Amino acid sequence: MIIPAAQVDGLDKEFGTTRVLDRINLTIPAGQVTCLIGPSGSGKSTLLRCIAMLEEPSAGIISVGGRPLGFSLENGKRVKLPTAHNREVRGQIGMVFQQFNLWPHMTALGNVAEALKTVRRMPKAQANEIAGQKLDEVGLAHRRDYYPAQLSGGQQQRVAIARALALEPKLMLFDEPTSSLDPELTGEVLNVMRKLAEQGMSMIVVSHEIGFVASVASKVVFLDHGRVVLDGTPQEVFAKPRHPRLAQFLDTYLDREAVMLA
Amino acid sequence: MRFDVALVLSYLPAIGWAAITTVGLWIVALVASIVIGLAIAVIRLHGGAIVNTVLRLLVEAIRGTPFLIQLFLLYFGGPFIGLTLERLPAGLLALSLFGGCYMSEVFRTGIRAVPRGHIEAAECVGLSQMQILRRILLPEMLVLVLPAGTNIAVGLIKETAVLSVIGVPELTAVISGIGSETYAFVEALTLLSLCYWALVEICARLGRTAEQRLSLYRFAA
């Protein structure tokens, strides 16, 4: 059996009394792109952040590459895993944020090389060489000495992708990577992601770019009110007759598109 | 009576030494303030409830009382609790503590102002809490607090004058001494004001230059 890139079993997340994720069960296939779609507040970002260990699940187990992350199940009881274990498993995950979150006091190269130097304890020259290669892969070799403030949003997001790739992750998480970009800058970021998908990277993408989702994803998960409503191939999910809630979601989405085009 | 600057200026070498003393006091106190301020800010952000309360009270007390009184309390009251200090160390300690408490508040809000996402990005690539503090939080915070920090640095220059009351031979002590000797009080005090103003101006300019240089590191968002 092929080990899935990630596995989510019975995941709950509550903020106070609000249940944001409700019994999520999900298998993220390796070497493929899984897209999470759904209206805002449906829990898709929270789900992604739980997998990235940025939120602690209230219940349930997440495993990445076949190894539990954060908590494991022992004799039916959920136990916290040691920090060293979590750090190692988490090291296989790369995360890309909506707001890029580049460190403003470091150059593009510095951002990409940082974890290689401080976490992987690589000599500076070697770290910079790898960082340079990663920047080249996202088409920004010529911007290596620029600071984030000197880069466009699309360029910043590509640097952020290079930063995540520098650690050779097995699974890449994208949290609305193009949502804070001008429409004309989304293409360059989506192209980098498309290239990554072609190379066989396991990816989970939260996105409102329905076109990208339909063309790149091998699996689409539609979330609503913290629950998985639909889970299948793009053909299955987008096929007609549509699930009523998805139809409603896509309609408002298409309305917005129409307004933008008008 | 006429305004006789020449009379005061005949004491130029003594004034020069006093100016050097003032600048020296300021630099040492400023560096110490930054160190103390960073320590208090970082401990207050990560420490336990008891330590936090103690530090908060210390900062409130220092900010809530005049520096002159703090200096008197340390210099004249210190011996009662076995803390007998010479003038210079007593003055420097009081000034550093004073500056440090003000700095700590600026640093604390500065650290809080670093976007949460920058820390999350660092956690995601595996930086430890210590590495995040050293590599991300502190450098970003320093850029953010530069204008407010410069203000405190400028204020500290003027507070050095208070050390004259315990006899530290800095500008105020020396020049007002010259005033008493020559009875040219107005000339002496005018010169004294100009000296402080010049120092403050230099400090403010350094701050502005640093701000401009560091503007490159500010986040665009």
Interface residues (C-beta under 8 A of the other chain):
Chain A: A52 M53 L54 R87 R90 G91 I93 G94 M95 F97 Q99 F100 N101 L102 W103 P104 H105 E114 A115 T118 V119 Y147 P148 A149 Q150 L151 Q156 A160 R163 A164 A166 L167
Chain B: P115 G117 H118 E120 A121 A122 E123 C124 V125 G126 L127 Q131 R135 I136 P139 E140 V143 L216 Y217 R218 F219 A220 A221
